[in-house]
Amino acid sequence: MYFFVSKKRSGKGKEPDIRVTNSYLEIEMPIDDDSSIFTYIVPRSERSVFVLICLDDMFDTLMNELDNDSFETISDTWPTLAELLMNGAKDKYKSGALIRFEDADYGDNKWFVASVAGNISFESEDEIFGDRTMEALEVVMERTKELLTELQEREPSMLKAVGKGILAGLGLGLLSGAAQAFGIDIDDS
C-alpha cells in the first residue's frame, strides 16, 4: 500500500483510477502530472469496510518512545493527533482514528487514518461506493488534512520535547510533500 501522496501510477490523466486486489480496493486520485493521493477500501467484516489513508511509519519512533510526559506534550500540542490515537485505541472510527494496520502488500504494520463504512453489501458496486463509503472517505481525507496541518504548524514546547525525540519521531520530512498535496503552505508557519 502506498503512502497517501505518492508518485502517480496510472496513465489516466486527471481521472481517478480504481485497482482491485484480493485484499483491498485502491483509489488513486491524481493531484498533478506526477503525483496522486491513494486511499484504500479494505473489508472489515461481512458487511463493513475500513476506509484508509496510509501514513507508512510516520509515528513509529514517536510511539516507541511514548511515556506519560510525551503523551501530555502530544495532547497539548497536537490535539488532533491525540484524539485520533485515542479513537484508534478505543475502536471509535466515526470521526476518524489513527491505527496500526497490516499492509496486505508487504505484511508489515503501517499507520493509517481510518474510518468505517458499515451496513453495506459487497455484492453491489453501488453500495461499496455508496454514500456510507463516501462519507468515510471524506472523514479520512479531512482528518488527514487536519492532522498534517496541525503537525506542520505547531511545535511542542522545546523544554518538554528535549530528550524525548518527539520532533524526530514524527518523520516531519514526510510532511512536506503531503502538506503540499492538500494545499497546505509549509512556508507560512
C-alpha positions as CSV (number, residue, x, y, z in Angstrom):
1,M,0.0,0.0,0.0
2,Y,1.3,3.4,-0.9
3,F,2.0,6.4,1.3
4,F,-1.1,8.5,0.6
5,V,0.7,11.1,-1.5
6,S,2.9,9.1,-3.9
7,K,4.2,9.1,-7.5
8,K,1.4,8.8,-9.9
9,R,0.8,5.2,-11.1
10,S,-2.0,5.4,-13.6
11,G,-1.9,7.0,-17.0
12,K,-5.4,8.2,-16.8
13,G,-4.6,11.9,-16.6
14,K,-6.9,13.6,-14.0
15,E,-9.4,10.8,-13.7
16,P,-9.5,8.6,-10.5
17,D,-8.3,5.0,-11.1
18,I,-9.6,2.1,-9.1
19,R,-7.4,-1.0,-8.7
20,V,-8.9,-4.2,-7.3
21,T,-6.7,-6.7,-5.4
22,N,-7.6,-9.8,-3.4
23,S,-7.2,-7.7,-0.2
24,Y,-8.4,-4.2,-1.0
25,L,-9.6,-1.6,-3.4
26,E,-7.1,1.1,-4.2
27,I,-8.4,4.5,-5.3
28,E,-5.8,6.7,-7.0
29,M,-6.8,10.4,-7.3
30,P,-4.3,12.3,-9.4
31,I,-3.2,15.7,-8.0
32,D,-1.0,16.8,-10.9
33,D,1.1,15.2,-13.7
34,D,3.4,13.5,-11.3
35,S,1.6,12.6,-8.1
36,S,-1.6,11.2,-6.7
37,I,-3.5,10.7,-3.4
38,F,-4.0,7.0,-2.6
39,T,-6.9,5.7,-0.4
40,Y,-7.9,2.2,0.4
41,I,-11.1,0.3,1.0
42,V,-10.4,-2.9,2.9
43,P,-13.0,-5.5,4.1
44,R,-13.5,-5.3,7.8
45,S,-16.4,-7.7,8.3
46,E,-19.1,-9.3,6.2
47,R,-21.0,-6.0,6.0
48,S,-18.4,-3.3,6.6
49,V,-15.2,-1.8,5.3
50,F,-12.3,0.2,6.6
51,V,-11.6,3.3,4.5
52,L,-7.9,4.1,5.0
53,I,-5.1,6.6,4.2
54,C,-1.6,5.2,4.7
55,L,0.9,7.2,6.6
56,D,3.6,4.5,6.5
57,D,5.9,4.5,9.6
58,M,5.4,8.3,10.3
59,F,4.6,7.7,14.0
60,D,6.8,4.6,14.8
61,T,9.6,6.4,16.6
62,L,7.2,8.7,18.5
63,M,5.1,5.8,19.7
64,N,8.1,3.6,20.6
65,E,9.3,6.4,22.9
66,L,5.9,7.3,24.3
67,D,5.5,7.8,28.0
68,N,3.1,9.9,30.1
69,D,5.1,13.1,29.7
70,S,5.3,12.6,26.0
71,F,1.6,11.9,25.7
72,E,0.8,15.1,27.7
73,T,3.0,17.1,25.3
74,I,1.3,15.5,22.3
75,S,-2.2,16.2,23.8
76,D,-1.2,19.8,24.5
77,T,0.5,20.5,21.2
78,W,-1.4,18.2,18.7
79,P,-4.9,17.6,20.0
80,T,-6.0,16.1,16.7
81,L,-3.1,13.5,16.9
82,A,-4.1,12.7,20.5
83,E,-7.8,12.4,19.6
84,L,-7.1,10.1,16.6
85,L,-4.8,7.9,18.7
86,M,-7.4,7.6,21.4
87,N,-10.1,6.9,18.8
88,G,-7.9,4.1,17.4
89,A,-7.2,2.7,20.9
90,K,-11.0,2.6,21.6
91,D,-12.0,1.3,18.1
92,K,-14.1,4.5,17.5
93,Y,-14.0,5.2,13.8
94,K,-16.9,7.5,13.0
95,S,-14.8,10.7,13.4
96,G,-11.6,9.1,12.3
97,A,-8.9,7.1,14.1
98,L,-5.2,6.6,13.8
99,I,-4.4,2.9,13.8
100,R,-1.7,0.4,13.0
101,F,-2.9,-1.9,10.3
102,E,-1.2,-4.7,8.3
103,D,-0.2,-3.6,4.8
104,A,-1.5,-6.5,2.6
105,D,1.3,-6.0,0.1
106,Y,4.2,-6.3,2.4
107,G,2.9,-7.9,5.6
108,D,4.2,-5.2,7.9
109,N,2.2,-2.8,10.0
110,K,1.8,0.8,9.0
111,W,0.0,3.8,10.4
112,F,-3.4,4.7,8.8
113,V,-6.0,7.3,9.3
114,A,-9.2,5.2,9.3
115,S,-12.9,5.3,9.3
116,V,-15.5,2.6,8.8
117,A,-18.4,2.3,6.4
118,G,-21.0,-0.2,7.7
119,N,-24.1,-2.0,6.6
120,I,-23.0,-2.3,3.0
121,S,-23.2,-5.2,0.6
122,F,-20.0,-6.4,-1.2
123,E,-22.2,-7.8,-3.9
124,S,-23.2,-4.3,-5.1
125,E,-20.7,-1.8,-6.5
126,D,-23.2,0.9,-5.9
127,E,-23.1,0.1,-2.1
128,I,-19.4,-0.3,-2.0
129,F,-19.0,3.2,-3.5
130,G,-22.2,4.5,-2.0
131,D,-23.0,7.3,0.5
132,R,-21.6,5.5,3.6
133,T,-18.3,4.8,2.0
134,M,-18.0,8.3,0.5
135,E,-18.8,9.7,4.0
136,A,-16.0,7.6,5.5
137,L,-13.7,8.7,2.7
138,E,-14.5,12.3,3.4
139,V,-13.7,11.8,7.1
140,V,-10.3,10.3,6.4
141,M,-9.4,12.9,3.9
142,E,-10.5,15.8,6.2
143,R,-8.9,14.3,9.3
144,T,-5.6,13.6,7.5
145,K,-5.5,17.2,6.3
146,E,-6.3,18.5,9.8
147,L,-3.6,16.2,11.3
148,L,-0.9,17.3,8.8
149,T,-1.8,21.0,9.2
150,E,-1.6,20.7,13.0
151,L,1.7,18.8,12.9
152,Q,3.2,21.3,10.5
153,E,2.1,24.4,12.3
154,R,2.6,23.6,16.0
155,E,5.8,22.7,17.7
156,P,5.9,21.3,21.2
157,S,7.5,23.3,24.0
158,M,11.2,22.7,23.5
159,L,11.7,22.1,27.2
160,K,9.2,19.2,27.1
161,A,10.4,17.9,23.8
162,V,14.2,17.9,24.5
163,G,15.5,14.4,25.0
164,K,12.1,12.8,24.2
165,G,12.6,12.6,20.5
166,I,9.2,14.0,19.8
167,L,10.1,16.1,16.9
168,A,12.4,13.5,15.4
169,G,9.7,10.8,16.0
170,L,7.2,12.5,13.7
171,G,9.0,12.0,10.4
172,L,8.5,15.6,9.6
173,G,10.4,15.2,6.4
174,L,7.4,13.2,5.0
175,L,5.1,16.0,5.8
176,S,6.4,18.4,3.1
177,G,5.0,16.6,0.0
178,A,1.9,15.5,1.8
179,A,1.1,19.0,3.1
180,Q,1.6,20.5,-0.4
181,A,-0.8,17.9,-1.8
182,F,-3.5,19.2,0.5
183,G,-2.7,22.8,-0.3
184,I,-1.0,23.5,3.0
185,D,1.6,26.2,2.6
186,I,4.5,24.9,4.7
187,D,6.4,28.1,4.4
188,D,3.7,30.1,6.2
189,S,4.2,28.5,9.6
